[in-house]
Amino acid sequence: MEELPQLRSRASIVCEWLGVSLTVVLAAGLYWVMPGFGPDQQMAALTWLGSSWNVELGYEHAHCIPFIMLALFIWRWRSLRSSIGPSSSKAIPILLIAACLFFIAHRIPQPRIAVLSLPMLLWGSAWYFWGWKVAKLSFSPLFLLVLAIPFPSLWRFSQFLEVFSTKLCQITTSWFGIEVNVSGSVVFSSPGSLPPLEISQICGGNFSLKILMLVASVWACLATMAPWKKLLLILAVVPIEIIGNGLRLTSIFVIYEHGDPEFAQGQWWDWSGLLLLYPVALTLIYATHALLKREFPKLSHLYSQIGQVPKN
């Protein structure tokens, strides 16, 4: 009789992992094998997603997102193992919504909706098999996949931000005695000495916005703060991107007018994003984190949190 609970425990573990294995096989079949998307509707959802990670769409950086997701799961592995709880039927609505989204996406066909349903399916499965604590820890890494989906509306939004960046450039260049005129996202120097600068050409369209959004999202995953503060940290990327691109444009005009015109149009044009935009943006993300936490966290503190459950 004493062995009966152990037998039941082993049987429940076997059933649990059998269910997990079937879920993985089902997800692989639906998202990696089943055709229905792409130009000729002969591509699986994940195959279409991989083909969209190209220079033309500005999503070549998305190749690193699956590896970042894996790294985040490895970082939280101890916490995930210690948080495993009983199965929860509360996740069933999430699984049903994911299934409906995939069915609708396959009928339209709309691969973006299909890919969007994948993290929802995996998150709901984690909640169903291992409980809410595991689901809470796996939410952020799984939904990073959303940043790898090319949404056309993001291009229009980036154009809206470019206008603010050029307006900021017009203000800051006046501090250095340089007059510029702005037309949409194009900046003209008043004397006409420098060719018109279009911010989409300098900043690669919305590439910088997508990179900073990914950085802020990973930063929020590692941060130990309330969920609403993590959301604010990610949303802060919008004004940060405006400030960074505005300062980048300003630096080009200032170096051209008061420094070396050839350097401004050549090396600095090419390298100002790496040497100015991203350092400024990372500094502002760190400052936003410090403001939300009301302290200046040490970056080395992230390493000490390995294996610990993040405090929300």
Buried (B, 14 or more C-beta within 10 A) or exposed (E): EEEEEEEEEEEEEEEBEEBBEEBEEEBEEBBEEBBBBBEEEEBBBBBBBBBBBEEEBBBEBBEEBEEBBEEBBEBBEEBBEEBEEEBBEEBEEBBEBBBEBBBBBBEEBBBBBBBBBBBBBBBBBBBBBBBBBBBBBBBBBBBBBBBBBBEEEBBEEBBEBBBBBBBBBBEBBEEEEBEBEBEEBBBBBEEEEBEEBBBBEBBBBBBBBBBBBBBBBBBBBBBBBEEEBBEBBBEBBBEBBBBBBBBBBBBBBBBBBEEEEEEBBEEBBEEBBEBBBBEBBBEBBBEBBEBBBEEEBEEEEBEEBEEEBBEE
